[in-house]
Amino acid sequence: MAKVIAIANQKGGVGKTTTAINLAASLAATKRKVLLIDLDPQGNATMGSGIDKYDIPATAYELLVDEKPLVDVLVKDTSGGYHLVGANADLTAAEVRLMNVFARELRLRNALKDYRNSYDFIFIDCPPSLNMLTVNAMAAADTVLVPMQCEYFALEGLTALVETINQLAAAVNPELKIEGILRTMYDPRNRLANDVSEQLKQHFGDKVYRAVIPRNVRLAEAPSFGAPVMYYDKNSTGAKAYLALAGEMLRRADKKTVNSTASV
């Protein structure tokens, strides 16, 4: 059964969508079956997957509001080798349309219920705000992956995000946990970045991924070509960093499987 991971941070511009696209592509390259759900009305994950958000027949809007089956809104031919549920500006209206719907926060969880056996990983790219779309993502997810820059205000934002995750766990999804903290746009020459990185490791321990995502021009350029960075420039430091992250995630998953089997 697929592990469902929401990629979230209430602060924008931290590499959330970049992580969603490139982690999905990196895991798909290892022959894992991956689904990426774009829940951000900006549709950046859709465009970065090589799909025109202005010319997509069905999006996450139809999945959530019209309750179309997942198979009817899937895009299977993406540049990253994963399946996609796309998004565009139509998704902005979803929150209003869901306002008076019974169990509105469970729409995405219910939509995925019959399809989790079809994938190894399902990633949800959340909007950079706490709205009904984000609540749906958190209700459907097993865990939350938090990309963040190593700077002072990001550290404060992380504290608020952890509180939000705990509140949502109490309200809609008691099983929700933090998958990991991913350091993005990392510059090891920056003293503040190193200080914040150390604080993260002290507070969150092994929840902080060993893999770090550097500032990289190729990572920034790849979306304009509608492709994950590993297919735009496979030798770039950005591509190698996301492949390293995918490998770390797989090793963690294997370790948990071994430990749970041993405890039985």
C-alpha positions as CSV (number, residue, x, y, z in Angstrom):
1,M,0.0,0.0,0.0
2,A,1.3,3.5,-0.9
3,K,2.7,5.8,1.6
4,V,0.9,9.1,1.3
5,I,3.2,12.1,2.1
6,A,2.0,15.7,2.1
7,I,4.8,18.2,1.2
8,A,3.9,21.3,3.2
9,N,5.2,24.5,4.6
10,Q,3.1,27.6,5.4
11,K,6.0,29.7,4.3
12,G,6.2,30.1,0.5
13,G,9.4,30.0,-1.6
14,V,11.1,27.2,0.3
15,G,11.4,24.7,-2.5
16,K,8.2,22.8,-1.7
17,T,7.0,22.3,-5.3
18,T,10.6,21.7,-6.5
19,T,10.8,19.0,-3.9
20,A,7.5,17.4,-4.9
21,I,8.5,17.2,-8.6
22,N,12.1,16.1,-8.2
23,L,11.5,13.6,-5.4
24,A,8.6,12.0,-7.3
25,A,10.8,11.8,-10.4
26,S,13.8,10.4,-8.5
27,L,11.7,7.6,-6.9
28,A,10.0,6.9,-10.3
29,A,13.4,6.4,-11.8
30,T,14.0,3.6,-9.2
31,K,11.0,1.8,-10.7
32,R,8.7,2.8,-7.9
33,K,5.1,3.6,-8.8
34,V,4.6,7.2,-7.9
35,L,1.6,9.6,-7.9
36,L,1.9,13.3,-7.5
37,I,-1.2,15.3,-6.6
38,D,-1.0,19.1,-7.2
39,L,-3.2,20.8,-4.6
40,D,-1.8,24.3,-5.3
41,P,-4.1,26.5,-7.5
42,Q,-0.9,28.0,-9.0
43,G,-0.4,24.7,-10.7
44,N,3.4,24.9,-10.6
45,A,3.9,21.2,-10.0
46,T,1.6,20.5,-13.0
47,M,3.7,22.8,-15.3
48,G,6.9,21.4,-13.9
49,S,5.8,18.0,-14.8
50,G,5.5,19.0,-18.5
51,I,1.7,19.4,-18.5
52,D,0.0,22.5,-19.6
53,K,-2.2,23.6,-16.7
54,Y,-4.3,25.7,-19.1
55,D,-5.1,22.7,-21.3
56,I,-5.8,19.9,-18.8
57,P,-9.2,18.2,-19.1
58,A,-9.6,17.5,-15.4
59,T,-7.8,18.5,-12.2
60,A,-7.9,18.1,-8.5
61,Y,-11.0,20.3,-8.5
62,E,-13.0,17.5,-10.2
63,L,-11.5,15.0,-7.8
64,L,-12.5,17.0,-4.7
65,V,-15.7,18.8,-5.7
66,D,-17.3,16.6,-8.3
67,E,-16.0,13.4,-6.7
68,K,-14.7,12.1,-10.0
69,P,-12.8,8.8,-9.6
70,L,-9.1,9.2,-9.4
71,V,-8.6,7.2,-12.6
72,D,-10.7,9.8,-14.5
73,V,-8.4,12.8,-13.6
74,L,-5.0,11.1,-13.9
75,V,-2.4,12.3,-16.3
76,K,-0.1,9.3,-16.9
77,D,2.3,10.8,-19.4
78,T,4.5,13.2,-17.5
79,S,8.1,14.3,-18.1
80,G,9.1,12.7,-14.7
81,G,7.7,9.2,-15.3
82,Y,5.1,9.5,-12.5
83,H,1.3,9.8,-12.6
84,L,-0.2,13.3,-11.9
85,V,-3.4,14.9,-10.7
86,G,-3.0,18.4,-12.0
87,A,-4.1,21.8,-10.8
88,N,-4.9,25.2,-12.1
89,A,-6.7,28.3,-11.0
90,D,-10.1,26.4,-11.0
91,L,-8.9,24.9,-7.7
92,T,-9.3,28.3,-6.0
93,A,-13.0,27.8,-6.1
94,A,-12.9,24.4,-4.5
95,E,-12.7,25.8,-0.9
96,V,-15.9,27.8,-1.5
97,R,-17.7,24.8,-3.1
98,L,-16.7,22.5,-0.3
99,M,-17.8,25.0,2.4
100,N,-21.2,23.3,3.1
101,V,-20.3,19.8,2.1
102,F,-20.5,17.1,4.8
103,A,-17.1,15.7,5.8
104,R,-15.4,18.1,3.4
105,E,-12.0,17.6,5.0
106,L,-12.1,13.9,4.0
107,R,-12.7,14.3,0.3
108,L,-9.1,13.5,-0.8
109,R,-8.7,10.7,1.7
110,N,-11.9,9.0,0.3
111,A,-10.7,9.6,-3.3
112,L,-7.4,7.8,-2.7
113,K,-8.9,4.9,-0.6
114,D,-9.4,2.5,-3.5
115,Y,-6.1,3.4,-5.3
116,R,-3.5,3.2,-2.6
117,N,-2.5,-0.4,-3.6
118,S,-1.7,0.9,-7.1
119,Y,1.3,3.0,-5.9
120,D,4.4,2.9,-3.8
121,F,4.4,6.6,-3.0
122,I,1.7,9.3,-3.2
123,F,3.0,12.9,-2.8
124,I,0.7,15.8,-2.2
125,D,2.0,19.3,-3.1
126,C,0.2,21.6,-0.7
127,P,-0.5,25.3,-1.1
128,P,1.6,27.7,1.1
129,S,-1.4,28.4,3.5
130,L,-3.6,26.6,5.9
131,N,-6.9,26.3,4.0
132,M,-9.3,23.5,3.2
133,L,-7.0,22.1,0.5
134,T,-4.2,21.8,3.0
135,V,-6.5,20.2,5.6
136,N,-7.6,17.7,2.9
137,A,-4.0,16.9,2.3
138,M,-3.2,16.4,6.0
139,A,-6.3,14.3,6.5
140,A,-5.3,12.0,3.6
141,A,-1.6,11.8,4.4
142,D,0.3,9.3,6.6
143,T,3.1,11.8,7.1
144,V,4.3,15.4,6.3
145,L,7.6,16.2,4.7
146,V,8.7,19.8,5.5
147,P,11.1,21.6,3.2
148,M,12.7,24.6,4.8
149,Q,15.5,27.1,4.4
150,C,18.0,27.3,7.1
151,E,17.3,30.9,8.2
152,Y,15.9,32.4,11.4
153,F,12.4,33.2,10.2
154,A,12.0,29.8,8.7
155,L,12.8,28.3,12.1
156,E,10.0,30.3,13.7
157,G,7.7,29.2,10.9
158,L,8.6,25.6,11.5
159,T,7.5,25.8,15.1
160,A,4.1,27.2,13.9
161,L,3.8,24.4,11.3
162,V,4.5,21.7,13.9
163,E,1.7,23.1,16.1
164,T,-0.6,23.1,13.1
165,I,0.2,19.5,12.3
166,N,-0.4,18.5,15.9
167,Q,-3.8,20.3,15.8
168,L,-4.8,18.6,12.6
169,A,-3.7,15.3,13.9
170,A,-6.0,15.8,16.9
171,A,-8.9,16.9,14.7
172,V,-8.9,14.9,11.5
173,N,-6.0,12.4,11.4
174,P,-4.7,10.9,14.6
175,E,-2.0,8.9,12.7
176,L,-0.4,12.0,11.1
177,K,3.3,12.4,11.8
178,I,6.3,14.3,10.5
179,E,8.1,12.3,7.8
180,G,11.2,14.5,7.8
181,I,12.7,17.9,7.7
182,L,14.5,18.7,4.4
183,R,17.0,21.5,4.3
184,T,16.6,23.4,1.0
185,M,18.5,26.2,-0.8
186,Y,21.4,25.3,1.5
187,D,24.7,27.2,1.3
188,P,27.3,25.6,3.6
189,R,29.4,28.8,3.4
190,N,26.7,30.7,5.3
191,R,27.3,30.7,9.0
192,L,23.6,31.3,9.9
193,A,22.6,28.3,7.7
194,N,25.0,26.1,9.6
195,D,23.8,27.4,12.9
196,V,20.1,26.8,12.1
197,S,21.0,23.4,10.6
198,E,22.6,22.4,14.0
199,Q,19.5,23.6,15.9
200,L,17.3,21.5,13.6
201,K,19.4,18.4,14.3
202,Q,19.4,19.0,18.0
203,H,15.6,19.5,18.2
204,F,14.4,17.0,15.6
205,G,17.2,14.4,15.6
206,D,17.0,11.8,12.8
207,K,13.8,13.5,11.5
208,V,16.3,15.8,9.7
209,Y,17.3,14.3,6.4
210,R,21.0,13.8,5.9
211,A,20.6,14.8,2.3
212,V,20.5,18.6,1.7
213,I,19.3,20.4,-1.3
214,P,21.8,23.1,-2.4
215,R,21.2,26.4,-4.1
216,N,21.5,25.4,-7.8
217,V,20.8,27.2,-11.0
218,R,19.8,24.1,-12.8
219,L,17.1,23.4,-10.2
220,A,15.7,26.9,-10.8
221,E,15.9,26.5,-14.6
222,A,14.3,23.0,-15.0
223,P,10.6,24.0,-14.4
224,S,10.7,26.5,-17.3
225,F,11.5,23.4,-19.5
226,G,8.7,21.4,-18.0
227,A,11.0,18.7,-16.6
228,P,12.5,17.5,-13.3
229,V,16.1,18.5,-13.0
230,M,17.4,14.9,-13.4
231,Y,16.0,15.0,-17.0
232,Y,17.2,18.6,-17.6
233,D,20.7,18.2,-16.3
234,K,21.4,14.8,-14.6
235,N,24.9,15.8,-13.6
236,S,23.9,18.9,-11.7
237,T,24.3,19.1,-7.9
238,G,20.5,19.6,-7.6
239,A,19.7,16.3,-9.5
240,K,22.3,14.4,-7.4
241,A,20.8,15.9,-4.2
242,Y,17.3,14.7,-4.9
243,L,18.5,11.3,-6.0
244,A,20.3,11.1,-2.6
245,L,17.1,12.1,-0.8
246,A,15.2,9.4,-2.6
247,G,17.8,6.8,-1.7
248,E,17.6,8.0,2.0
249,M,13.8,7.7,2.0
250,L,14.0,4.2,0.6
251,R,16.6,3.1,3.2
252,R,14.5,4.5,6.0
253,A,11.4,2.7,4.7
254,D,13.3,-0.6,4.4
255,K,14.7,-0.1,8.0
256,K,11.2,0.4,9.4
257,T,10.0,-2.7,7.6
258,V,12.8,-4.8,9.0
259,N,12.2,-3.4,12.5
260,S,8.5,-4.0,12.4
261,T,9.0,-7.5,11.1
262,A,11.5,-8.3,13.8
263,S,9.1,-7.0,16.5
264,V,6.3,-9.4,15.4
